[in-house]
């Protein structure tokens, strides 16, 4: 689920937090870094399970309405097309999802079902829902498209839901777009075949990515003074205290990859950290960082300190 860019974001944030807290407890901070990444799966399960909970709430509502003493004909025999949507059925019968929910003890909506009701009301007020329910025909593709549309256009943009997620776990703020993108990708890829149609993704693509978290964090923290020396003399017009804290961290991490990660191409490192600068630092940071790193790469090449292994890594 997590990609290398998101790993870099998490490491950058952890190093920034260490600086702000004045902490020198490497093991404690590393443990929290891995904890925050593992919690991405909890966010994923919370978001994906919101769909199932919405279906359950509507089922309960229709059942209660049908039992009313003065129920209308529509309430006695309601249109059940929405609650019988194929995607809901797949989620309800999916072992991967149920096992993950139980293992991670995800019960957010049991305690906060008011958010599910809020989302359900927004869904029933949408044109997507109205168009879907007014069509007497039914197909898997229509079912899937409805859930994709509702997730993208109704659930994801809901400000109350976002505020709840933000308040629940502070580390989720930057994880929400990553998780939502993963869910949308999976929803769009779903097929009518029940077996192996949907599975909860692993947090890390492979063991190399998990090792990358530890290596990047430790190698940057343990070599900060050495890494800083590589760029201090390349900023003559900037006092060190005038350079944004995030910029110095980005520079150290990038230089760490240049010098201590021989398998990562220079261009990949440059592109990744310039994107981080654009998103997390000042408007001019990416230009500033690009200039320093570009000059540094040339210098390292001349001094033969840029030892990359494999073809095409320069």
N, C-alpha and C positions, 0 to 999 in steps of 0.2 A: 504493500500500500504506500509506504513512504518512499519517495524517490531521493536521489542524492541532493537535489536542491533543498528539499525540505529538511534533510538531515543537517545541511549547512546552516539553515535558518535556526534550527534548534540548538546547535552548538554555539552559534553566534550569540543567541539570547542567553545561554547559560554562562558564557564567558562575561557578557555584559552584566549579568546579575551578580557574578562573583566580584567584579570590580566595584559595583555599586554598594554591595554589602561589606566590602573589605574582607571577604572570606578567603582563607588560604587552605581550607579543608577540601582537598581535591577529591577524595573518595566520597564524601558527603554530596558534593555538587555533581559528581559523575552519576551517583545513584539517582539523584533527582532528575538528571537529564534523561536517563533511561526510563524512569518512571513516567515522565511527561510524554515520551514517545510511545510507550506501551498503552497509555491512556487514550491514544488516538483510536484504538480499536473500540474502547468504550463509547467514544463519541460516534463512531461508525454504527455500532449496534443500537445506540440511542436513536439516531436518525432513521435507520432502516426500520426499526421496530415501531416508529411513529406511524408508519403506513398501516401495519397490522392493527395497531391500537385504534386508529381512525375507523377501520372496518368494524372492529368489535363494538365501538361506541354507537355506530350507526345501526348495527344489528340489534343492540339493546334498545335503542330508541324505537325502532320499528316494532319490536316485540311488545314493548310497553304500550305503545300507541294502539296496537291491535287489541289489547285487553281492556281498553277504556270502556266504561259503561255506555257512553254515547259515541262510540267510535264511528267515524264516517266509513263509507264503502272503501275509500282509498286507504284508510288506516287498517281496515280489516284484511284487505288484500293488497298490500303495498307493492310497489315496483321494487324488486330486489336485485335489479341488474347491477347496481353499484357494489353491494356486499358480496355478490357472486362473481365479481371480477376475477379473471383467471390469475392475475398476479397475486392477489390476496390469497387465493387458494394455494398457490405454489409456496408462498411464505409460510402458510399455516402448516404445510406438510413437509417443510424442509428440515432435515436432521442437522445439517451444518449450522443453520441459524439457531435452532432450539438448543443445541449443545453449547454453542458459544454464549448464548444469553444466560444459560444456567451456570456455565463455568465462570463467566465474568460477573455474575450476580447483577445483571442489569434490570432494575425495577423502577427506573426514573418516572415512568408514566403512571405507575400504581399510586405514587405519592403526589403526582402533579398532573392528574387527568384533566384539570381545567385548561391546560394548554392543548390537549387533544381535542377538547370540545371547541376551543377557539379555532383550531385548524379545520375541524369538521365544518363549522359554520361558514368559514371562509371558502371552503371547497364547494359547499352547496349553494353559495351565492355566486359562484363563478360561471362563466359562459361555457367552459370546458365541460362542467358537470351537467349543465342544462342541455347542451347539445347531445351529450352521451346518453342521458336518460330518455331523451325524446326519440331516440332511434330504436325502433323495436327489434332490429336485427342485432346480431352479436357475433363478434369474431375475436380471436386472440390478438390480432394486430390492433384492433380498436381498443381492446382492454389495456394493452401495453402502452399505447400512445396516450391514453387518458392518464395513467399513472405517471408517465414521464412528464406530461404537461403540468399536472397538478404539483408534482415535486418541484419542477423548475420555476413555475410561475406563481404558485400559491404558498407552498411550504417553505422553500429556501428564502424567499424575500420577506417572510413574516418577521417583523421587528420584535414582537413580543417573544417569539421563539428564540431569536438571536440573543436577546437580553437574558433569557433564562439560561441558555447554554453558556454565555459569557460569565454569568454569576456563579454557575454551578462549578466550573473549573476554569480558572484564569488561563491555564496553559492551552485551552481549546481555541482561543481567539484566532490564532493563525492556522489552526488545523481545520477549521470549518470549511474553507474553500476546497482543500485537498480531499476531505471526506465526501463532500457533496459531489465533486467531480467524479470520484470513484463510484458512487452510487448511481449517478446518471449514466455513466458508461456501462455499468452492469445491467441496469434496467433496459437500456436500449438493445443490449445483446441477448436478452432473454428469449427463449424459444418455448413453444408449447409442450415439448417433451419434458416430463416431470423429472426423470432420473438425471442427476448431476447437472441440473439446469441452473442452479444457483449455489454458490458456496461463499462463505465468509473469507475474505482475503487475509493473508498473513500480514503482520505489521511490517516485516522486512521481506524484500524480494528473495534474499539469500543471506547466508552467513557472512559474506563479504561486506554487505551493507551494514550489518550490525557491528562488525569489527571496525568499519570506517568511522562510526560514531565515536567509539572509544579512542581510536588512533588520532583522529583529527582534534578531538577535545584535549587529550593528554599532550600530544606533541606541540600544540599551540600554547597551552598553559605553561608547560615545563620549559619552553624555549622563548618566552615572550621577550626577554631582554635581547637575546641573540637576533630574533626576528625583527625587532624594532630598529636595530643598528643598520639593517639593510635599507631602510627608507628615510631615516632621520636626516641624512645629509642630502637627500633629494627634495627636501622641502625648505629651501633657504628663505623663502618669503613667508613661511608659516612658523610661528612659535608652536612648540609641541602642545601647549595648553589651548591653542586656538583651533586645533584639529578636532573635529567631532569625535567623541569617544567611540561611536559605532564605526567611524571611518578607520580608526587605528586598529580596531579588532578585525575589520574586514581585510585590511592590509596584512596584518599578521597571519591571518588564516590563509590568505592567498599565497603569501610567501612561503608559509609552511608547506603548502601543497607543491609549490615549485621545487623546494629543496628536499622534502622528506616523503613524497609520494611519487616515486618514479614511474608508476603505471598510469598516472592521470595526465592526459595531454595538456600542454600549456594553454592551448586555445580554449579548452573546456574550463579550466580554472579561471581564465580571464573573463569569459562570458558569464560564468556562474556568479562571480563576485561583483561584476558590474551590475547585474540584475538585482542582486541583494542591495547594493548601494542605492539604486533607483527606488527600490521599494521601502527601504528602512532608514535611509539617512536623508541628508539635506538635498535640495534640488540640484546643487552643483557638485555633489559628492562623486557621482559617477565619472564626471569629466576629470576631476581632481585625481581620483583613484586610478583611472585609466592611464593618465599621464605618468604617474609614478610607476605603475606596474609595467607599462610598456618600456620605459627607460631601464627599469631593473632587469627585465628579461634580456634585453640587449647586452647589458653589463654581465649578467650571469653567463650568457653564451660566450662572450669574449673570454671570460675568466674560467671557462669550462667547469662551472659549478652547477650547471643545469643538466643533470644526468638522468635522462628519461630512457626507459627501456621499452622495447617493442617498436614496431614500425608506425610511422605517422604520428608520433607523440609530441613532436615539436610544433 
